């Protein structure tokens, strides 16, 4: 999986799961600096997984709030 922000691209190891529903899972430590890049990206960030359409996400205030809650 690749995360693209206004700071650049970061590759994250991810696994595919099909049970109970298809999903892609990537776990990161709460202190990972790539989370800050997502939180402070200008405008949007993208999540790209080979074989799937890219997911373009607006960098709204909810994203840094969730990251801060995880760091709690």
C-alpha positions in Angstrom: 0.0 0.0 0.0 1.2 3.5 -0.8 0.1 6.6 1.0 0.6 9.9 -1.0 0.5 13.2 0.7 1.8 16.7 -0.1 5.0 15.6 1.6 5.6 12.6 -0.8 4.8 8.9 -0.9 5.3 6.4 1.8 5.1 2.6 1.3 3.3 0.6 4.1 3.2 -3.1 4.3 -0.4 -4.3 4.0 -2.3 -7.6 4.0 -5.5 -8.6 2.2 -8.3 -10.3 4.1 -11.5 -11.8 2.6 -13.4 -12.8 5.8 -15.9 -11.7 6.8 -15.7 -9.0 4.1 -12.8 -8.1 1.6 -10.4 -5.5 3.1 -6.9 -4.3 3.1 -5.2 -3.9 6.5 -2.1 -2.0 7.4 -1.1 -1.4 11.1 1.2 1.4 12.1 2.6 2.6 15.4 0.8 5.7 16.8 4.1 7.6 16.8 4.7 6.9 13.1 5.7 10.2 11.4 3.8 9.2 8.3 0.6 9.8 10.3 1.7 13.4 10.8 2.2 13.7 7.0 -1.4 12.6 6.5 -2.7 14.9 9.2 -1.0 18.0 7.8 -1.2 17.2 4.1 -2.5 20.1 2.1 -5.9 19.5 0.5 -6.0 15.7 0.1 -4.1 12.5 0.5 -4.3 9.2 -1.4 -4.3 5.5 -0.4 -3.2 3.3 -3.3 -3.3 -0.5 -3.3 -2.2 -2.6 -6.3 -5.2 -3.8 -8.2 -7.7 -1.4 -6.7 -8.8 2.1 -7.5 -6.9 4.8 -5.5 -8.8 6.3 -2.6 -8.6 10.1 -2.5 -9.4 11.5 0.9 -9.8 15.1 1.9 -7.4 16.2 4.7 -10.2 17.4 7.0 -9.8 18.2 10.7 -11.2 14.7 11.7 -8.1 13.0 10.5 -5.6 14.7 12.9 -8.2 14.3 15.7 -8.3 10.5 15.2 -4.5 10.4 15.1 -4.2 12.4 18.3 -6.8 10.2 20.0 -4.8 7.1 19.1 -1.7 8.7 20.6 -3.7 9.7 23.6 
